[in-house]
Amino acid sequence: METHRTERGADRINQLVESAAELFLEQGYDAVSIDMVISRSGGSRRNVYDHFGGKEGLFIEAVTRLCADISAPLELLEIPKIGEFDKALSSFGCSVLGMVLQPQTLALHRLMASKGHQFPRLAQAIWFGGPENAARILAGWIEPKQADGQFRADISAFDLAEQFLSMLVMAPQLRGLVGIDRHPLNKATIERLSEAAVKTFLQGAITREAKDRG
C-alpha cells in the first residue's frame, strides 16, 4: 500500500513538471502562474511548494528535464569513421538540423533567450547540452583526420567543428525562432541545407579557377 502511494505521489509530481514545461514553452515564464499549472495537471499548491519551493524551482526543474530530453539524442549520434567525408558530414548535419529545428527545441531557445539572464545556469545547460555537445562530437571525428594530414591542422578541431555547425544551423534556426518557417522543414530541405554546408566547409566558396587567377 505504501509503495502504491509513493508511486502515485511520484506520478503526480511528474505530471506537475510536464504540465509546467508545456505552459512555460507555450506562454513564457512570466505569464504562467502556479494555479495555471495545477489547473492543467491536478495536484495542489502544497505539492509545488513542498517539492520545488515555488514557481522558480518548478521552472528550473521543468527546463532541466527539457534540456536532458533534447541533449539525449545528441549523445547517441555517431559519425561514420570510414567512407566519404561528404556523406558522413551530410548524415551528421541532417541529424543535427532535425534536432535543432524541432518545435520544442525552438520554443526552449526562445524561452532562454528571454530568461537566460535570470537563470544563467539553465542557459549554460542548454548550451553545453546542445551546441557545445554537437561541436565536441564533430571535433572528435575531425581530430584523427588532422593527425593523418587529411584536414588542415592550423585551426583546432573544435573551432572547425563550430564553424561547420554555424554554417549549418544559424540561418534555418533563426528563421524558425522568429517564425518565418512556421512548420518543421521537410526531409528534402534538411538534406539540401546539410549538403550545401558540407560543400562549403570541405571545398570553400572560391572556385579553383579563381584561385589560379589570383
C-alpha angles and dihedrals in degrees: 000000000000091000090052091052090048092051091048090050092050091048090051092052091047090052090051092052094045092049091047091051091052093049095045091051092046100044109012130246100285096050095053122086130191089246090057090054092048091048090056100039107026121230126100143275087255089062090054096047096041095051104029107018092237141313096321093054091047090051092051092050093046095050092043089057092046090053090052092049092051098043096045095078090050090058088060095050116115129181115215109258094208133039133052117341095224095053093047093049093044091053091050092046093052091051093049094047091048090056098041094051097050109123092238092052092049091048091051091051091050089051093050092045088061100037105024092102089057094045105031095165091058091048089051091049090055091048097047094041093048125022096017092048094049091049091049092052092048093045088056088058093046099047099072090047089056090049093055094043099253095114126039113264101200089087119055118252090240093052090049090050092051091049092053092047091048091054090046102044112024103079100038091043092051091048089052094046095052093042101249089124101045095177130049112270116256123246094258092054093048090050091049093050092047093049091049091052091048093051093049092045096048101034107021127224099274117087122233089245091057091049091051091050091049 
